[in-house]
Each structure stands twice: as structure tokens, then as C-alpha cells.
Amino acid sequence: MQGEGIYSRANETNQGLLILPCYNEQAIITDSLRLISDYLDANDLPLDILVVDDGSTDDTRELACRFHARHYRSIAVLSLDRNSGHQAAILAGIEYSIAIGYKYSISMDCDLQDDLGLLQPMINNRRRYHIIAACHDNRSRDQLGKRLTASWFYSIANILGVKLLPHHADFRLLSQRAAQALIMLNSDSLFLRGSIMQLGFYVKPLSYERQSGLSSRRKSKYNVRKMTSLAING
């Protein structure tokens, strides 16, 4: 694991970390970071950015570092030595947030299908709830294949007895305390959306409409095989 970054405001009051797991995202990473940075600045949101490069074989890491060099804001790039999977990349970001001392962390995908407008209500409610989970209220913008794999995923998870929030993926806020509890689970099989339900904290759901974002520029990372494997892991 390798990390690069600059000055962090983690010790300032209310400072949080936005975790962006990435794998072979060279087609969108620059535009994604630009749009996210502009949004955070325009709304004065107290979030630093962490790009977790999950062993990409393309120029994802280089483009993220190049963006940092051209734009002044607190951003770090954490590079995993090999492709360890989406869940492991998020967990690495959470471990980083604890090590640096962030008050809370928010994980979201870099394709901007998750609604940036939900960041403000998450931050506003972080003192009331240790875990805030974003749940998309419909999948009308998703392609048919994506809707089918999602339906199969929840069906398999329910059959296997996995307790989940409906339509919650990995767009969530964790307080420092919840993040530490998650790390202490020390599970061999990573399934974060199931693990957060075991931590003993109330999970506050927030509804949003999933966007198309930048997803049209590349293929979905989750096919039927990966969704089935994720459910079985859970």
C-alpha cells in the first residue's frame, strides 16, 4: 500500500474525509474530481478527498495525482499494491481516516451516480447518528441488466438471511466511533453493507434518486457473477 497527499485539515473541528474507491477509472477520474471539488468548494463543505486506487492497471492513479498537482485543495491518493476489490478499497480508506484522525468519513463511488446533494444533510446529521446510509428510492435510470442483477442480489441475500437496508450500496457516512467498531469486526469476508448492520448503532436511511452521472463512459464493475459472489460473501 502506498500513499501520497498534502496537508490535511483532519484536526480541525468537524472535518471529514470523502473516500472514492477507484479501479481502472481513467475515463472519468479527472472530470469526477473536478466536479466533486467544485461542489465541495461552492457549498463550503468540510471534506477532504481520498482517492483509493484499487490496483488499477490504467492511468487512474497518475491522473488523480496530476489533478492534485494542478488544483489546490486537500486531496490524497492511496494506492493498493494489487486489485483487492471494491469493499477492500473502501475499508482501506476507512482505516486511513482513523489513522489520520478524521471525525467522520463518507464513502461514495466516483462515477457520480450518487447524489452530491446528499453530502450536506449527511454532515448536518452526523452528530445525531453514527451511521447514515443513502438508499436510492428507484432504479429507473439504471439499464435493464443493472436492475436485474440488483434484483437477483437482494433475492439471494434475503434467501441467505443477510440483513440489509433495501437499495443501499456503499454511499454512507460513518462516525469515527462507528468506523473503529467496523475495523474491530476483523471479518475475513468483506461485505460492508451487511457489516454496518451488526455494529449496534442505529442506521439512519436517507433516500435519493440515483443519477446517470459519468457511468455511461465505462462499463459497470458489477456483473451477475460479482453480484452473486458479493451476496454469498454476506
HELIX and SHEET records of a PDB file:
HELIX    1   1 ILE A   29  ALA A   42  1                                  14    
HELIX    2   2 THR A   60  ARG A   70  1                                  11    
HELIX    3   3 HIS A   86  ILE A  100  1                                  15    
HELIX    4   4 LEU A  116  LEU A  118  5                                   3    
HELIX    5   5 LEU A  119  ASN A  124  1                                   6    
HELIX    6   6 LEU A  144  ILE A  159  1                                  16    
HELIX    7   7 GLN A  176  LEU A  185  1                                  10    
HELIX    8   8 LEU A  192  SER A  195  1                                   4    
HELIX    9   9 ILE A  196  GLN A  198  5                                   3    
HELIX   10  10 SER A  215  ARG A  217  5                                   3    
HELIX   11  11 VAL A  224  ASN A  233  1                                  10    
SHEET    1   A 8 GLN A   2  GLY A   5  0                                        
SHEET    2   A 8 ILE A  75  SER A  79 -1                                        
SHEET    3   A 8 LEU A  47  ASP A  53  1                                        
SHEET    4   A 8 GLY A  16  CYS A  22  1                                        
SHEET    5   A 8 TYR A 104  SER A 107  1                                        
SHEET    6   A 8 HIS A 168  SER A 175 -1                                        
SHEET    7   A 8 ILE A 131  HIS A 136 -1                                        
SHEET    8   A 8 VAL A 203  TYR A 208  1                                        
END                                                                             
